[in-house]
Amino acid sequence: MDFKKIENIFLLAFVLLNIYLLVSFISRTDLQYATTNPTQDFTSDMRDRGIEYPQTLPEVESEVYYMQADANMLLEDNAESLENQAGSIDSEGTLYTSILSDPIELEGNPEDGFTEADLTLLDEFVNSSSVLFGEQYDYLRYDREGNRFIYGQMVNGIPIGDGTSEISLYYGGDGNIISYQQTYAGPMKEQGSSDELITAERAIEILFQNNELASGSKVETPILAYQRTLNLENLSMYGPIWLVPVTNSNESEVFRVDAVDTNGRILSDPTDTPALEESDESEDASSEDTSEVEEPIEAEE
């Protein structure tokens, strides 16, 4: 018996079997990848439904961290230094409400739009000595429903967009800014390692997939922002989200999409200003200190 020949036959069979198994493994891997990573072009479907969206979208930041803010009373501790306004702090010490002695006169209006000069005027006010820590805030957007200009505290170049650290300048029926409210989260520090974020385009696609974009609606430029994800007695944690403003039939809505969750999680809209609700409850309990400024603010809202 030729054992050498038999050995060669078994060796050849073994090699062919390994080649077959390798090819089968590669084919199954490709199939699984195609199944779990579909590449669908939603832009054409959105266009067919008359949904407008920006052709140029913001780039994703290279390094974005979860942020921690320690509890503080910085607004309450510094409010007395402000001049040319009648202001008050809520019972929690986290919301400052002010009536301006000298209203800010604007050229534009919500219907026709505001001018660059208007925004420059507001920027100058926010960065003046009339506002606490104003240099840490940047203009975020105009809220039509609340008739207010919103400035968010900037953290590593990203605004806080959930109302917990913002300045709201209220636009009155006379075309002037006569009051503002401010919340302030305070200094923040990075926690953990940086997270890989979904793109702005992906955030829009998530809304489309979940039937949040009606036919004929207009998607404004998404804004990368922070939203509070954890609120404890001594500290708060903030995570990145995409704010996606959408206008439909002259009605505006801002959707919030988790910027870390690749599965596409749409977040609920947090209370615009949680401290304001707490302030209202304390006023109902006959707090006379803030009653003088309550009526003008309610008239603006």
Order of alpha helices (4+ residues) and beta strands (2+ residues): alpha-alpha-beta-alpha-beta-beta-alpha-beta-beta-beta-beta-beta-beta-alpha-beta-beta-beta-beta-beta-alpha-alpha
